[in-house]
Amino acid sequence: MKRKGLGFYLRIYRKILIQDIKSKMSYRADFIISTIGMIFTNIAGFVSFWILFRNFPSINGWNYYEMLFLYGFSLISLTPVQCFFDNNWSLRTYVYSGDFIKYCFRPINLFFYYQSEVFDIKGLGQLAFGVGTLIYSWNKIGLAVTPLMLLKVILFLITASLVMIALQNAAAATCFWIQNSFYVLDLVLKFKDYAKYPITIFSPVFRFIFTFIMPVAFIAYYPSLVILRPDAVPILSWLSPFIGCLFFWLSYKFWMYSAMKYSGTGS
């Protein structure tokens, strides 16, 4: 069988995306309510920072606007997993019911076929809020706006996103192996909340966990140091693009390997 290229998958995804958005927009009330709910959730996070810094001018050397920068950076980097990989949350349902078997008979990449079926459009509200927060904090900190700086931000945002996508892919794929996989996926979701904080505020044990075991520090902290602390960037920050790509590749391989073990019998 002839191997299909990137152009083929982009054309297929465009068609699937259009149909999915049309389907969601037919239920506009649900879309509007969900989007408003996500916006208010992000506003609550913004307000929590404001309340915290009314009493403390800085936390372990991080001031209010630097913390907002991390918060905005994390929201943007988490948007791709929200928009493009939300179907991971339904994976266990398809596997346990036996309906996942339908994805195994199309002559296209199984991972692409399954993930492309759902686009969570309300994640764009999170993106807009994250961009606004990042721009606001950027201006308050007084960071320069240069082509090189913007290139760094885009590069590190993309690779930071790959870390969270990898974590969710790997967690979702555990449903092929264990019965109560929801708790694994839910645990990963809870850990992402720590991405908006600098790991220096945690104990050495949690710094190690957030760097090498559940590497949420690569979602915002390490990539942001390239922008916020350009004179003292640790090696892990420069390795962030490599780590993001590596984790995503490993999670993809694990997801595909697990899916190939699927028997189609349901539970």
Secondary structure, 3 states (H helix, E strand, C coil): CCCCCHHHHHHHHHHHHHHHHHHHHCCHHHHHHHHHHHHHHHHHHHHHHHHHHHHCCEECCEEHHHHHHHHHHHHHHHHHHHHHCHHHHHHHHHHHHCHHHHHHCCCCCHHHHHHCCCCCCCHHHHHHHHHHHHHHHHHHHCCCCCHHHHHHHHHHHHHHHHHHHHHHHHHHHHHHCCCCCHHHHHHHHHHHHHHHCCHHHCCHHHHHHHHHHCCHHHCCHHHHHHHHCCCCCCHHHHCHHHHHHHHHHHHHHHHHHHHHCCCCCCC
